[in-house]
Amino acid sequence: MPTPAPAIRQTSPLCSDGYRAELEQLPRVFPPGWMHVGMWVSIILTLIVSLVTLLSPMDEYVTAPGQIRPSEYAFVFSRSAGILESIEILDGTRIKKGQVLARLDGWEIRKQISLVEGEIAQAEAELGMARAAALKVAAAPVPPEFLFSALEVERQTEIQTLQQDYLKKLNDLQKTGAASATETLNLRLQLIASEALLKRSQQAYDLFKGDYGVASQQEAQERQHMLEARLASLKTKRDLAYEDLKRLEIIAPADGIVLSTSRRFPGEEVAAGTALFKITDADQKEVRLYATEDRVNLIQPGQLVRFRANNNPDRLAPLAIGRVTHVARDRDLESETSATGAWEQGTYRVNVAIEKEPYPMAVGATVEAEIVLERRPFWRLLFMKSAPKES
């Protein structure tokens, strides 16, 4: 048997039967005036804000990572390979041009210099003796017994002349019987001996003035020149050893401040061309940014750069301001010489001059920068895409 439908109450238990009124019988209600004013003010303000937002200039920028670097800096390299003997300075030290920053072990070279200096002293002594011998030979190029041969020639010539005159007289006297044959014979023998002695003296004089004397002098001079050449060679060898010893000193190329030193310790082996120090000659800093290939064509010198150095923990600090000064025309060389596939990740260097530094920025600190490409109305940024600029 079907269940009967529930009965619907025709009247309300809370009011009389006349609690409802027809719509035409209800009084008309009007909102207060302040609601109309508020609604129109809201609409007008919304339109104004929207219009100002669309027409206001907005910055179109690209982001790029980088770091704070000194404007002018240089690396100091080791010119020779060797064992590190000492490091003379620390980070942050102000240095002068020519100051020794570090030294390599030079014991072998110092030992070589000591040996060469001993040879130089011996060569100088031998050269002194050779010079004295050359002076002696120049004064007397023949043995001592022939030293006065020129005077002996003159004396023997005079004696021979006198003996010849005397012999001539004896011959005349012998014809008259005033002189004996024995006396004449003795005089002839003396004359023969005198002629032999004169010949010997003449030969000694010829040697003194001839080839023997010239050869003796040349021999003494050549020995002197040989010792002088040997001494010069030894001095050159010593000078080169000192130069090699000097190359073991790592010298500051200019005045400045040491920014950093490599982690090297005495006793460590260092290869030639190893960078040991990084120095700067000024306190000025710049920002080195690295842009990828899809952004580098948009970056031009003179563009505004806003950045924050990560060494400042205050994220609410004002941004530093700079200007782009240089954009690399090619990728970093390090990208090209790195592992295979690095060319796909190669970056371009962008140098930025710092114009406003609201807080101290440490050299080497990393930054996140915004490079402002162009300032244009917001509605253009919404509906138009900027065309890439030629680099």
C-alpha positions in Angstrom: 0.0 0.0 0.0 1.6 3.3 -1.0 2.7 5.8 1.6 0.7 8.9 1.6 2.6 12.2 0.8 3.3 14.4 3.9 1.0 17.2 4.4 2.4 20.8 3.7 1.7 23.3 6.3 -0.1 26.3 4.9 0.8 28.6 7.8 3.8 29.4 9.8 3.8 28.4 13.4 5.9 31.6 14.2 3.6 34.2 12.6 0.1 34.8 11.5 -1.2 33.9 8.1 -0.5 37.4 6.8 3.3 37.3 7.3 4.0 37.4 3.6 3.4 40.4 1.3 3.3 40.7 -2.4 6.4 42.2 -4.2 4.4 45.2 -5.3 3.5 45.9 -1.8 7.1 46.0 -0.5 8.6 49.5 0.0 11.4 50.5 -2.4 14.9 50.6 -0.8 17.7 53.0 -2.1 21.5 52.5 -1.2 23.2 55.4 0.6 25.1 57.9 -1.4 28.5 57.0 0.0 28.3 53.6 -1.6 27.8 55.2 -5.1 30.8 57.5 -4.6 33.0 54.7 -3.3 32.2 52.5 -6.3 32.9 55.2 -8.8 36.1 56.2 -7.1 37.3 52.6 -7.1 36.6 52.2 -10.8 38.4 55.5 -11.6 41.4 54.6 -9.5 41.6 51.1 -11.0 41.5 52.6 -14.5 44.2 55.2 -13.6 46.5 52.6 -12.0 46.1 50.3 -14.9 46.8 53.1 -17.4 49.8 54.3 -15.4 51.1 50.7 -15.1 50.8 50.1 -18.8 52.4 53.4 -19.8 55.1 53.5 -17.2 58.6 52.7 -18.4 59.9 49.3 -17.3 63.3 47.8 -17.5 64.0 44.9 -19.8 67.0 43.1 -18.4 68.9 39.9 -18.5 70.6 38.2 -15.6 74.2 37.1 -15.5 76.5 35.7 -12.8 79.9 37.0 -12.1 82.4 38.1 -9.5 84.2 41.1 -8.2 87.7 41.5 -9.6 90.4 44.2 -9.4 90.5 46.5 -12.3 94.2 46.0 -12.9 96.0 42.9 -11.6 98.8 40.5 -12.6 100.0 37.0 -11.9 103.5 36.4 -10.7 105.0 33.2 -12.2 108.0 31.1 -11.4 110.6 31.5 -14.2 112.4 28.3 -13.3 111.6 24.9 -12.1 112.8 23.9 -8.6 112.1 23.2 -5.0 110.4 26.0 -3.1 112.8 27.2 -0.4 110.8 30.0 1.3 107.8 32.4 0.9 108.6 35.9 2.0 105.2 37.6 2.1 101.6 37.0 3.1 98.2 37.8 1.5 97.3 41.5 1.8 101.0 42.6 2.0 101.9 45.8 0.2 105.0 45.2 -1.9 107.5 47.2 -3.9 108.8 46.6 -7.4 111.7 44.3 -7.3 110.9 42.9 -3.9 111.6 39.2 -3.4 108.3 37.3 -2.9 109.6 33.8 -2.7 112.8 31.8 -3.4 113.5 28.4 -4.9 116.3 26.2 -3.7 119.7 27.2 -5.3 122.2 25.1 -3.5 123.6 23.5 -6.7 124.0 26.8 -8.4 125.7 28.4 -5.3 128.1 25.4 -5.3 128.9 25.9 -9.0 129.5 29.6 -8.3 132.0 28.8 -5.6 133.9 26.4 -7.9 134.0 28.9 -10.7 135.2 31.7 -8.4 138.1 29.5 -7.4 139.0 28.9 -11.0 138.7 32.6 -11.7 141.2 33.4 -8.9 143.7 30.8 -10.3 143.3 32.2 -13.8 143.9 35.8 -12.6 147.1 34.6 -10.9 148.3 32.9 -14.1 147.4 35.9 -16.1 149.4 38.1 -13.8 152.4 35.8 -14.3 151.9 35.8 -18.0 151.8 39.6 -18.2 155.0 39.8 -16.2 156.7 37.2 -18.5 155.5 39.2 -21.5 157.1 42.3 -20.2 160.3 40.3 -19.5 160.3 38.9 -23.1 159.6 42.3 -24.6 162.7 43.6 -22.7 164.9 40.6 -23.5 163.5 38.2 -26.1 166.8 36.1 -26.2 168.7 34.3 -23.4 170.5 36.4 -20.9 174.0 35.7 -22.3 172.9 37.4 -25.5 171.3 40.3 -23.8 174.1 42.8 -24.6 174.9 41.3 -28.1 174.6 44.7 -29.8 177.3 46.2 -27.5 179.4 43.1 -27.9 179.3 43.5 -31.7 180.5 47.0 -31.5 183.3 46.1 -29.1 184.4 43.1 -31.1 184.3 45.1 -34.3 186.6 47.7 -32.7 188.9 45.0 -31.4 189.0 43.3 -34.8 189.8 46.6 -36.5 192.7 47.2 -34.1 194.0 43.7 -34.5 193.9 44.0 -38.3 195.8 47.3 -38.1 198.3 45.8 -35.7 198.7 42.7 -37.9 199.4 44.9 -40.9 202.1 46.6 -39.0 203.6 43.3 -37.8 203.7 42.1 -41.4 205.6 45.3 -42.4 208.0 44.9 -39.4 208.5 41.2 -40.2 209.7 42.1 -43.7 212.4 44.3 -42.2 213.1 41.7 -39.6 211.9 43.8 -36.7 209.2 41.3 -35.7 209.3 37.6 -35.3 207.1 35.1 -37.1 205.8 33.7 -33.9 204.4 37.0 -32.8 202.7 37.5 -36.1 201.2 34.0 -35.9 199.8 34.6 -32.4 198.2 37.9 -33.6 196.7 36.0 -36.5 195.2 33.4 -34.1 193.8 36.2 -31.9 192.3 37.8 -35.0 190.6 34.5 -36.0 189.2 34.1 -32.5 188.0 37.7 -32.5 186.3 37.2 -35.9 184.5 34.1 -34.5 183.4 36.0 -31.4 182.2 38.9 -33.6 180.2 36.4 -35.7 178.6 34.9 -32.6 177.7 38.3 -31.3 176.3 39.3 -34.7 174.2 36.2 -34.8 172.8 36.9 -31.3 172.0 40.4 -32.4 170.3 39.1 -35.4 168.2 36.8 -33.3 167.3 39.6 -30.9 166.1 41.8 -33.8 164.9 38.9 -36.1 162.4 36.1 -36.1 163.4 34.6 -32.8 162.8 37.8 -30.8 159.5 38.5 -32.6 158.4 34.9 -32.1 159.3 35.0 -28.4 157.3 38.2 -28.0 154.3 36.8 -29.9 154.4 33.6 -27.8 154.3 35.6 -24.6 151.5 37.8 -25.9 149.5 34.8 -27.2 149.8 33.1 -23.8 148.6 36.3 -22.2 145.6 36.5 -24.6 144.8 32.8 -24.0 144.7 33.4 -20.2 142.6 36.5 -20.7 140.1 34.6 -22.8 139.9 31.8 -20.3 139.4 34.4 -17.5 136.6 36.1 -19.5 135.0 32.7 -20.1 135.1 31.9 -16.4 133.6 35.3 -15.5 130.8 34.8 -18.1 130.1 31.4 -16.6 130.0 32.9 -13.2 127.6 35.7 -14.4 125.3 33.2 -16.0 125.3 31.2 -12.8 124.3 34.3 -10.9 121.6 34.9 -13.4 120.3 31.4 -12.9 120.4 32.0 -9.2 118.5 35.3 -9.7 115.9 33.4 -11.7 115.2 31.3 -8.6 113.9 34.4 -6.9 110.2 35.3 -7.6 110.3 39.1 -7.9 107.4 41.6 -7.7 107.0 43.1 -11.2 105.4 46.3 -9.9 104.3 48.1 -6.7 101.0 46.9 -5.4 99.1 44.6 -2.9 99.2 40.8 -2.8 95.7 39.6 -3.4 96.3 35.9 -3.0 99.0 33.3 -2.9 98.9 29.8 -4.2 98.8 27.0 -1.6 102.5 26.3 -1.7 104.9 25.2 1.1 108.7 25.0 1.4 110.0 21.8 0.0 107.3 21.5 -2.6 108.4 21.1 -6.3 107.4 24.0 -8.5 107.3 23.8 -12.3 108.4 26.7 -14.5 105.4 29.0 -15.4 103.5 28.2 -12.2 101.4 31.1 -10.9 102.4 31.7 -7.3 101.0 35.2 -6.6 98.2 37.5 -7.7 98.9 41.2 -7.2 97.2 44.5 -8.0 98.6 48.0 -8.2 95.3 49.8 -7.4 92.4 49.6 -5.0 89.8 50.0 -7.8 87.5 47.0 -8.5 85.3 46.0 -11.4 82.7 43.3 -12.1 83.4 40.4 -14.4 80.1 38.9 -15.7 79.7 35.8 -17.8 76.9 35.9 -20.4 75.7 32.9 -22.4 75.5 32.9 -26.2 71.7 33.5 -26.3 72.2 36.8 -24.4 75.5 38.2 -25.4 74.2 39.9 -28.6 71.8 41.9 -26.4 74.5 43.3 -24.2 76.2 46.6 -25.3 78.8 48.9 -23.7 77.2 51.7 -21.7 74.2 49.6 -20.4 73.2 50.0 -16.8 74.0 47.1 -14.5 72.5 46.4 -11.1 74.0 43.8 -8.9 74.4 42.5 -5.4 77.6 41.0 -4.0 77.0 37.7 -2.1 79.5 38.7 0.6 76.8 40.9 2.1 74.2 38.9 4.0 71.8 41.8 4.1 69.4 41.0 1.2 67.6 44.3 1.8 70.7 46.4 1.2 70.5 48.7 -1.9 71.9 47.4 -5.1 75.2 48.4 -6.5 75.3 50.2 -9.8 77.7 49.9 -12.7 78.1 50.3 -16.5 79.1 47.8 -19.1 82.5 48.8 -20.5 83.5 45.8 -22.6 81.8 42.7 -24.2 84.0 39.9 -25.4 83.8 39.1 -29.1 84.5 35.4 -28.5 84.1 32.8 -25.8 86.7 32.5 -23.0 89.8 30.6 -24.1 89.3 28.4 -21.0 86.0 27.2 -22.4 87.7 26.2 -25.7 90.6 24.3 -24.1 88.4 22.5 -21.5 86.9 19.0 -21.8 84.9 17.9 -24.8 81.5 19.5 -25.1 82.5 22.6 -23.2 81.9 24.7 -26.2 78.2 24.2 -25.7 78.5 25.8 -22.3 81.0 28.5 -23.3 80.4 31.9 -21.8 81.4 35.4 -22.9 83.1 37.9 -20.6 81.4 41.2 -19.8 83.4 43.8 -17.9 81.4 46.3 -15.8 82.8 49.4 -14.2 81.4 50.1 -10.7 79.8 53.5 -10.3 78.1 53.1 -6.9 79.2 50.9 -4.1 76.7 51.1 -1.2 78.7 48.7 0.9 82.3 47.2 0.8 82.5 44.4 -1.7 85.3 41.9 -1.3 87.5 41.0 -4.2 86.6 37.6 -5.5 83.0 37.8 -4.1 80.3 36.3 -6.5 77.5 38.5 -7.8 74.1 38.1 -9.4 73.6 41.0 -11.8 70.8 42.5 -13.9 71.9 44.0 -17.2 69.3 46.6 -18.3 68.9 46.2 -22.0 66.3 48.8 -22.6 63.7 50.9 -20.8 60.3 50.8 -22.6 56.5 51.1 -21.6 55.1 48.1 -19.9 52.5 47.5 -22.6 55.3 47.0 -25.1 56.9 44.4 -22.9 53.7 42.6 -22.8 52.8 42.5 -26.5 56.1 43.0 -28.3 59.3 41.0 -28.3 62.6 42.9 -28.4 64.7 42.2 -31.5 68.3 41.1 -30.7 70.9 43.8 -31.3 74.0 43.2 -33.4 77.2 43.0 -31.3 
